[in-house]
């Protein structure tokens, strides 16, 4: 009898069945974990601090979840330029600050890690409403989506060109707009930021999710930048 049972437990068929059952059990546990994680992420998006901030400022909140019907009055999804209202998974808040429409959004971006693997990380972006204009983008490292649809431009200012790269959809406008006064202001004020202006949106972005102080600080920077951009930029649209 014992020998018979030993033969059964040593059966390749039974071993395969047991292995399959173990794998199925592990997959079931992983599925439950992922489901709970997704539910947690959806709940966190719906309860994002943007909601309370929007209520405090008479603004508009969107959870980034399907079914949310809030619509922004302007704005794009950085960095691809797709309208913000067509983006999913990006909680955002729109409000007025210093009498200008401002949008703050949280999202994710793909990047190449030191291991040479493609990974994702939190990313935020802030934008203010401006008149329409050609694309002008300035910063240390600019998104491929912007570089692929615009032209590299050099100002021939050695200090500025050593600090930042410029891409634009209109080289003549960039040459006119990035005059000595604006270059000097950017060298003093831009720091490690990047910015892009196009289609009624002036925006900046960074790694990590937004906080209230960061949202207001970036909005103030963009409003100061908007005041320094020459009026001929808006007339060129």
C-alpha positions, -999 to +999 in steps of 0.1 A: +000+000+000+028+024+010+046+016-022+015+022-042+010+057-026+047+065-032+042+056-068+012+079-070+031+109-055+060+103-077+038+104-108+049+130-134+013+137-141+005+144-105+036+166-102+025+186-132-010+190-117+004+202-084+028+226-101+000+240-122-022+244-091+006+262-073+011+286-103-026+292-105-027+300-068+002+325-071-014+342-101-047+345-082-030+361-053-011+385-076-044+394-094-060+402-061-030+424-051-031+443-085-069+448-082-065+462-047-037+484-059-057+497-089-087+504-067-064+523-043-050+543-072-084+552-084-096+562-049-064+583-044-071+601-077-107+609-069-096+621-034-066+641-047-059+673-028-067+691-060-104+686-052-102+706-020-079+732-036-104+737-065-132+742-039-112+768-020-103+788-052-136+784-071-118+763-096-123+730-115-110+696-106-106+665-127-097+631-112-081+618-144-106+589-143-130+580-171-164+593-165-152+626-150-168+653-171-148+684-161-134+703-190-104+727-189-107+761-204-073+758-220-041+737-218-023+708-232-009+675-219+028+678-216+049+669-234+031+656-265+008+686-269-024+666-269-054+685-254-056+681-216-093+672-219-084+641-240-059+628-215-066+601-189-048+592-157-038+628-152-055+645-122-056+683-128-070+714-112-077+748-129-080+780-109-073+817-112-042+832-098-033+868-101-062+872-125-048+845-149-061+810-156-037+784-142-037+745-145-017+721-123-015+684-132+001+652-120+010+624-143+036+598-152+066+599-176+088+572-191+125+577-188+157+557-194+173+547-161+210+543-153+205+506-158+194+514-194+159+501-187+128+522-195+110+530-163+083+554-152+081+581-125+058+608-112+058+640-131+040+673-126+034+703-149+019+737-144+007+760-171-009+794-175-031+808-202-015+831-227-023+843-262-016+818-291+020+817-303+044+795-322+063+769-303+093+781-283+109+757-258+139+764-236+156+743-210+185+720-200+170+687-214+139+689-236+113+662-243+118+642-275+082+649-285+091+686-287+125+681-304+109+659-330+084+685-342+106+716-340+140+730-349+171+735-328+180+772-325+212+788-311+212+824-300+250+829-305+251+841-269+279+819-255+267+820-219+231+814-227+237+786-253+261+769-228+233+769-202+202+760-222+190+745-255+162+761-276+138+745-299+112+764-319+087+760-347+097+795-361+134+803-361+128+839-371+104+845-342+128+828-317+157+850-330+136+881-324+120+871-291+152+858-273+168+892-272+195+902-248+170+913-221+151+881-221+182+859-222+196+878-192+163+873-173+162+836-181+198+831-170+189+847-136+155+831-132+151+798-151+175+777-131+170+740-137+135+745-151+124+741-187+095+759-203+074+757-235+050+782-249+026+774-278-011+774-287-023+795-257-003+776-230+029+786-212+041+757-191+069+742-170+073+707-156+093+686-132+098+653-115+075+643-086+039+652-077+027+687-071+023+702-036+004+734-028+036+755-024+051+741-056+019+748-076+018+784-065+056+789-069+056+776-105+025+796-113+042+828-101+073+819-121+053+814-153+034+847-148+067+865-144+080+848-175+048+858-194+054+894-185+089+892-199+080+876-232+079+902-259+045+910-274+057+902-308+057+865-298+019+866-296+015+886-328+034+859-347+007+832-341 
